[in-house]
Amino acid sequence: MNINKLIKAGESETLDFKESFMKEVIETVVAFANNRGGQIIIGVDDKGKIKGISIGKETTKNWNNEISMAIEPKITLSMYVEKMNGKTVIV
């Protein structure tokens, strides 16, 4: 899916924007898992403005572990890094 199109479409029942990785990301993952799934784009504000985030080599692995430790039963997640307008976002 084209990330630009997702962002332009705006937040919905299956799409949420977060400026950074925080407790609310885990809460949103749980909400999506209990519904019909969804995507979270980290590095984008609620209005769809791409803010970008700084990440290290292990960032997505660490976030994935943090989410996995907080959720029972375990769910399968996939995260990937996208570069948009010279800024980094995580989907």
N, C-alpha and C positions, 0 to 999 in steps of 0.2 A: 504494500500500500504506500502511496506517495505521502510522505510526512507533511509536506506543505499543504496538501489537500485536507488532511486530517485537521491540521491547525486552523486552516481557514473555515472549516465546517464548525469549529467550536466544540466546547465541552458538551457531553451528552451522557446518557445512561451507561455508555460503554467507552467513554473517553474522558480522561481527566488530565489537567495540566498542573504541575507542581514546579515551583521555582527551584526547589532543592530537595534533597532526600531528607525526610524527616518522619516522625511517627505517623503523620497523616498518610504517608505513602503506604505504609503497612496496613493501615485501616482501610484504605481504598482497595488494596489488593484483596483483603478479606471480603469486602463488599462485592467486588467483581466476581470472586470465586464462588460466593453464595448466590450469585445471580447467573447471568449468561456470559460472564467473562468480560474482558475489556482491555484497554491499553491506557497506560499512564505515560505521559511525556514529561520528563524531568528536565528543567531548564527553560520552561515556558511559563509565563504568568497567566493568571485567570482570564486575561483579555486576549490571549493568543500572541503576545509579544515574546519573541525569542530573546531570552536573557543569556542563555548559555550557562554552563557550569564548568568548573575545573575538576578534572579527574586524574587519578594516577593509574598505574598499570593494573592494580588489583581492585580498583573501585567497584566494578560491576560484580566481581566475584564476592567481595565483602558484603555488598548490598544484598546479593542473592542469599548468602549465608545468614545475614541478619533477618531477612524476611522468613527464611526457612525455619530458623530457630523460634520465631514468634508465632508461627501458624501450625495448628494441629487440626485435622490431619494434614500431612504434607501435600503440597500441590506442585505442579510443574510450571516453572516460569521460564521465559526466555527474555533476555535483555540484549540490546545491541546499541552501539554508539552511532550516532549520525552527526555529520557536520552540516550545519545550515548557516548560510550567510557568514561563514568564518567562525561560527560559534558551535560548541559541542552540546548536544542534547542526548539523553538516554531514553530509549523507548522500551 
